[in-house]
Amino acid sequence: MEEISRKLINSDVYRVEDYAYQTTIVKRKPHRTIVKGLKLLNQFVKTVAPTTSFTNFSILTQENDLPLDLFTYEILARLPIKCLLRLKSVSKHWCSTVSSYEFANIHFKTRLSGHLPSSPVDYLFIQVATKFYLLSVQDDNVVLDYRLVKLEPNFENHGDEGNEIQLVGSCNGLVCLANSSFSADYFYVWNPVSYDWRKFSDPCFTSCDCIVSWGFAYVSNSDDYKVVKIVQDYDLLEINVSVFSLGSREWKRIHDHGLDPSLSLTRTNPGVLVNDSLYWIMVSKGPLEKRVVVRFSLTLEKFEEVPGLVVPNGRDQFLCVIGGCLSMCNLNIRHEADLSILKRPGVVKWVTISSNSEKWACSGLVGPTKTGKFFAISKGSELALMDSGFSAKDRTPLATLEQADRLSIVSYVPSLISPFFFNLRFTRQIML
């Protein structure tokens, strides 16, 4: 630790010019968190050497060991992401610190201290055909403030015919987008805040007459991100399951996946992530069609049927996450959305969202916000915030988006975590 501190002291992190540059940032774009961080630094300096000012700060750094944790845990880790991206230009050391996997994890956990899966939703990632948006919402009992920002991804061949991509899911600031064309042989992992992205391919997959569904998840016990791909051949009706690890960059074929041979995919809807498991709706083949919810455990890498959630026959139902709980939404003939929320195994809460309008037939739900409201997509291409009474009459329209039939939303939590981190971390673990 002393050696690290000595290197940090001798670096250019604490030069007077650097502090002046920080002051310039504060003046150019005021932010309470930056000011708070600088005040902490100033208090620390006064504690160590009360007579020392920032004008002779270089003398202090030569005579005293400054703890690395002060900057990492007490100042940098508390700054918002946009400020940290700017501060990467302060010095080489700050750039390497902010760009590291260890700091990204510290920052994510610090900013979300006390954050649970049931925490209110503040951000949405939205896909409309080949366009992507980030919606930030501050919803309290006094005022509703929201901002919709269009994202400009620089994926290779993005938007070209035959290169359609589908939103798979999001976790810890990363978004997964997979090829939804007939080939289904690649996917992207993207951080839309830092714009870091990587493309991964499945070299063993060959185009065939099949249905493909994807899933994206973070596995907490292994600190790894995994992509699950389910492929079902239309002719053989055989289901193949493969799992890709971002840490090892390897595909793993799951032979003993535990799926009943009588089950088949109903559509290409991606798996819904809750904790360390992905969920799909499947249908049993035979004269008596039955729809069930299945769960794929990322730790056991096996499927099992989920009891408690009854899937009615019909086409208009989908899985979603409400307050960190697996939920199923079914649209009835009265244009109402019957929502079943699995609070815990065996305990289901039923809610009906009444629209009284064919235009407002719900096709997507995410929530709740801090005031208990829910983001909802209508088949009329409107994104709105529904009140706690689940009444579409009292909804707050946020945006009208084109091509509602190709519109997807998912809750999003901003972070500095990059898809470039994982192979480097995995390589270091192998070397150790």
N, C-alpha and C positions, 0 to 999 in steps of 0.2 A: 504494500500500500504506500509506503514511504517513497518507493521508487516511482510509482505512478504519480504521486503528488508532486515529486520533484520535476518529472518530465512536464507535468501540467503547468507548474510554476514557470519553468523555463520556456514554455511555448509562448505564442503571441496572443493567447486568449485574453490576458489581463492588461494589455497595453492601454495606455491612455487613449490612443486613437480609437481602439475598439469600444471603449466606454463612450467616447464622443459619438461614435457611429450609432450606438444603441440609443443615446439621447436624441439623435436626429430622427430615428425611427419613431420614438415616442412623440416627438413634436409633429412629425409628418402624419402619423396616424395614432392618435391617443388611444390607449387601452388600459383599463384599470389593472389588468393582470400583469402587464409589463411593468407598470409603475410599482406594483406590489413586489415584483421580483427584484427590481432595482433597489427598493427600500430595504429588502432583506439583506441584499449584498452590502448596502451602506451601513446597516446596523452591525453586520458582522465585522466590517472594517473598523468601526468605532469601538467595538468590543475588544478587538485584538490590539489596536493601536489608536487610542482616542485622539492623539495629536496628528494622526496621519490623514491627509485629505486625498482626494482622487488625483490631484495634480502631481503628487509624488508617489502614486500608487505602485510604480515600478520598484521603489525602495522596499515597500512592504512585501512584495512578492519575493524579493530576494532574501528577506530575513525571516519569513514565516511560512510554514507549510499550510497551504489552503486546502481543505478537504474536498476531494472530488465530489463527494455526496452532496455538498452544499449546492453546487450548480446543477447536478443531475436531478436530485430529488426535490430540492426546495425552490428552485427557480425555473430551470428549463422545463421540467416535467409539468409545471403548472401553466405554461403558456399555451395559448390556442395554436392550432396547427398552422394557420396562415402566417402567424408571427414567426413560428419556428422555421418555416420554409424561407422566410426572409433572412432570418438570423444565420442561415447556413452560409451566407456570403460574408459574415463577420470575419471568420478566420478558418483556416484548414482544420484546426482541431474541433471547432464547433460544428463544422460541416460533417466531419467523420462521426462525431458524437450523435448528432441529430439523425444521421443517416444509418445508424447501426440498428440491428434487430433488438439488442438488449434495451436501448433507449426507447424504441418504438413500443415495446411491451410495457416498460415502466410508465411512459407517458399515457398509454391507453388505460392502464389500471389506475393511475393517479387521477386522471380526468374523470374516470367512471367509478371512483371509489364509492362503494355502496350500491353500484349498479347491478340490478338483477334482471333476469329475462323478463320479469313482469313489469319492469320500469316503463314509464311513459315513452311513447314514440315521439321523437323530435324531428326526425329526418325520414324522407322517402326517396328511394331510387326508383326512377320511372323509365320504362322503355315504351316507346311508341314507334313500332316498325323498326326503322334503322336509326331513330333519334333517341337520345338519352337526356334525362333531366334529373336534377337534384332539388328536392323541395325541402326547405327548412321552415319549421313552424314553431313559434313560441305562443302557446295557448294557455292563458290564465283566466281567472274569473273577471278581469277588468278589460283586457284588450286581446285581440287576436292579430298576431303579426306573422306574415309568411312571405317567403321569397322563392320563386321558381327560377332556377338557373339552367340554361341549356349547356350540355357538355359537348365537347368536340373531340371525340376519341380519334387517335391517329393509327388505328389498327390497319394492318396491311389488307388491301382489297376490301376495306369496309364499304358496304353499300353496293358492291358489285353484284350483278345477277348471279345466282347460284351460290352466294356466300352469305346467306341469311343466318343471323345468330339469334338465339333465344335466351332470355334472362332465366338463369337457373336458380340463383339465390345469392344471399349476401351474409357474411359474418365477419365481425371484427374489422370492419372497414374495407374488406375485399369483396369484390363482386365477380361472380362467375357467369360467363356468357358462352354458350355452346352452339356449335354448328347445328342448325335445325333442318338442313337440306337432306337429300337422300343419302349423302355420304356419311354424315355425322362422325367425322374422323378427327375433329380437333375442338379445342375450347380455349377461351381466354380467361385469365385471372387478372383483374384490373383494380387498382386503387383510384377511383375517380377524383379524389382530392389532390393527390400528388401526381396523378397521371402516369404512374408506373404500371406497365402491363407486360404480361408474358403469354406467349402462345404455346400450347402443348398439344401434341398429336398422338393418335393411337395408330401406330404403324401396322398393327395386326388386324385392324378392322377393314373389311372389304364391303363395298356397297352391295346391298341385297334388298329383296322385297321384305322389309321388316318395319317394325315400329320401335323407336328409340326414346327412352326417357332418361334424364340426367338428374343428379342430386349433388349438392355442394355442402360441406360440413366442416366444422372445426372439432377435432378430437382432443379433449382437454387432457386426458391421461398421458398422451404421447406428444402433446404440443405440436400437432401436425394438422394440416388441412388436406382433406381428401375429396375427390370427385368420384361419384358412383355413376356407372352407366349400365342401364338395363336394356338389352336388345332381345326382341322377340321376333322370330322368323314367322311370317304369315303362313308359309306352307307347312313347316314342321311343328309350328306352335311351341317350339322349344325356347326357353328363356335362358339367356346367358347374362351373368352378372360379373362386372369388372370394377376394380377399385384402383384409382390412381392416387399415389402419395406425392404431395408437393415436396416433401422432405427428401425422399429418395429418387424422385422422378421416375418411378417404375410403376407399370401396370401389374395388377395381380388378378388372375382369373379365380373367381370364387366358384368352385365346383359344388361343394356341399352348402348351398345357400339356404336351404330349408323351405323354399317355396313349394306349395302344393302344386303338382303337375296340372291340376284342373284349373288353375288361376291364369289369367292373362291380363295384359295391360289394357286399359280402356281408352287411353289417349296419350299424347306426348307431354302432358303436364308434368313439370319437374317435381321432385320430391320436396316435401316441406320439412324443414329442420326444426326440431325441438330437442334441446339438450344435446345428447350425443347420438341421436337417432334421426333417420329420415323416414317419412311416411308417404305412402301412395294409396290411391284407390284402385283396386283390381276387381275383376269380375270372374266368376266361375263359369266354365264352359259346360254346356249340357242343356237339356230341355227346360230346366228350372234355373233361370239366370239369377245369380245372387252376387251382390256387390259387397265387398268387404274392405276394411282398412288394414293394411299391412305395415309393419314396422321393421326397418333394417337397422340393427344395432351396429354402429361403427366400431365398437370395441370387440364384440363377438363375431362380427361380419356374418350375421345370419338374420333371416326373416322370421317373423312370427305374426300371427293375426292379432289385431287389437280389439278386445271385447269392449262393449259399451257404446261405441259409435255405430249406429245403424244407418246404412246407406240406402235411401229409398231408390226404387227403380226410376230411371229417367236419365236425361242427359245433362241437366243443369244443376250439377253439384260440384263443389270443389273444396279442397282442404286449405286452411289458412291458420295463422297464428294470432290469437287474441290474448293479450296480456301474458305472453309467455306460455300459453296453453294451446295444445292442439285443438283445432276447431273445424267443424264441417258445416258448410253453408249449402242449403238446398233451396232452390227457387220453385215455388209452387204455382199453381194455375192462377192464383189471385195476385200474382206479381209481388209476392212477399218472399222475404228471405228468412227461412227457418235456420237458426244458428244453434248448433250443439257444441258447447264448450266443455272439453274434458278437463275438469279442474284437477283431478287426480284419479288414479285407477278406480273405476267403479262409480265415480261421482261426476255426473254430467249436468251442466246448467243449460237450459233451453231459453232462447230469446228469439223473438220474431221482429224483423225489421219490416215495417209496413210502408209501402211506397204509394199505393193507390194510383200508380201511373205506369203504363207499359214502357214508357221511355226510361223510367227509373228502375228497370229491372237490374238488380245488382249483379256485377260480374267480378268484383274483387273487394276484399276487406282487409284493413290493417288497423291496429290500434291496441289500446286506447291512448289518447293524449293525457296531459296532466289533469284536464277537467273531465275526463271520462268520455271524450268524443272519439269518433272513429272515422278514418279515411275510407271512402267508398268510391268505387268506379261504377258508373252506369253504362248500360249498353248504348246510351245516347252520347257517349264519349265525354261525359262530364266527371271531373274529379271534385269531390265535395267532402266537407266535414259534417258528419251527422252528429246531432246532439245526443245526450245520454238517454233520451227517451226513444231513440231509434226511429224517429219519424222523418221521413224524407221531405215532408212539407216544411219542416223547420231546418232544413239543411243549409249549410253555408258554402256556396260554390267557390272553388279555388281556381279552377282552370278548365277550359274546354279544349280537349285534345283531339287530333284527327286520328282516324283509323282505330276506333275503339276495339275492333275485333282482334287487333294485334297490340293491345295495350296491357302492360303488366306492371305491378307495383310490389315493392318489398320494403320492409323497414330497414333503415341504414344507420350505422353508428360510425362517424368519421374517425380515422386513425392514420398513423404514419406507417403502418405495417405494409411492407412491399412484397410482391411475389418474387423478388430477387433474393430475399433473405434466406429462403428455406434450404436451397441446395448448399449454400455456403455454410449454414449451421450444421447441416447433416454431414458435410465433408469434414468439418472440425471434429465432430463427435466420432467419426470413423478413425481419424488420425489419433485421437486420444485413446 
